[in-house]
Amino acid sequence: MKNINLFVAILLIGFWGCGKTSATIENTSPNGKVKLFVAGNRSTSLDSWQVDLKVKAYRFKEDQLSFEIYASDLNAENVLFNWSDEEHCTIIFKQTDDTERKFSLSVSPEHLEMKEK
C-alpha cells in the first residue's frame, strides 16, 4: 500500500509539473510601424498566466499592460490580433472557461492608447 501511495504521489507531481510555463507571441501591424508582444509566465501548468502585453510604436516609449489570464496555453489559437486598419487592433485572449478578455489599441504617429475593453 505504501508503494502504491508513493507511485501515485510521483505521478501527480509529474503531471503537475508538466506543461508550458512561459510563452511569447509577436504581432506586427499591416504597415509594419507597430509591434505587439505578449509574454506570459506561470510557476506551474496549473497556475494562471501572468501576462505582459507590450506595444512598441513609432517614436513612443514602449508601453505595457500587465494582467492575469486563465488558459491552458498562450498561442495563436487563443491569442488573436484583429487589425481593423493600420491604427486599430483588438487583442483577444480566450480563456479556459470560454470567456474572452479584449484589449484595444489605437495608435498613430501622434497618439498611443492601449486599454482593456
N, C-alpha and C positions, 0 to 999 in steps of 0.2 A: 504494500500500500504506500509506503514511504517513497519507493522508487517511482510509482505512478504519479504521485503528487509533485515530485521533483521534475519529472518529464513534462507534466502539464505546465508547471511554472516556467520551465525553459522555453516551451512552445509559445506561451503567452508573451514572455519578454521578447522573443524573436519576432513575433507578429507586431508587437507594439513598436518595436524599433524599425520595422520595415517601412518603406515608403519615402517619398521625396520630402526633404526638409528645407530645400531652397529652390527658387525658380526665378528666372529673369525673362522678360519679354520686351521687345522693342518694336516701335512702330514709327513710321515717318509720314508726314503729310504729303498729299499729292504733288505739291510744288517743291518738296524737299527742304523747306525752311524751318519745319517744326519737328522735333523728335520727342517721342514719349517713351518713357522707360518704366516698367513695372518690375519691382524687386520684392520678392516675398520670402520670408523666413519663418520657420517654426521649429520648436525643440524636438517634437516627435510627430509622427504621421497622424496622431490623434488630436493634436492641438490645432487651434485656428492659425491662419496665416497673418502675420504682421506685415502689412504691405506698405511700400513707399511708391507712390505714383509721382514721377518726376517729369517735368517738361523743360526743354531747352529750345528757345525760340528767338530768332532774330538777335537783337543786342541785349535782351533781357538776361538778368542773372537767373540761373536755374531755380525753378520754383518746385515745391513739393507738397503733396498731401500724404498724411500717414493715417492708416485705419486698419481695421481687422476684418478679415473675410473668413467665412466658414465654407471651405470647399475641399474636396479630396485632392485636388491638384490645381495649379495655375498653369494654363496652357492656352493655345489658340482656340480651343473648343469652348472654354468658359470665360475667357477674357477677350472681349470684342471691341474693335475700334471702328466706329462708324463715322467716316468723314462725310458731312453733307456738302462741304466745299473746302477750299484750301484754308479757311479760317475757323471752321467749326467742326468739332468732333465730340461724339458721345462715346464714353468708355463704359462698357457694361461688364460687370463681374457677376457671373451666375454662381449662386451658392448651392450647397448640398441640398437644402430644403426647397429648391426650385424658386427661391426669391432672387431678385436681382438688386444690385447696388449700381446706381448710374451716376456718372460724373460728366459734367460738361466742360468743354474747353472752348474758349473764344480767344482768338489770337490774331493780331495783325502787327505790322511794324511799330504801331503806336500803342497797342493795347494787349494785355495778357490777363485773362481771368480763368481760373480753374476752380470748380466747386462741385459739391455733391448736389444732385437734383432732388 
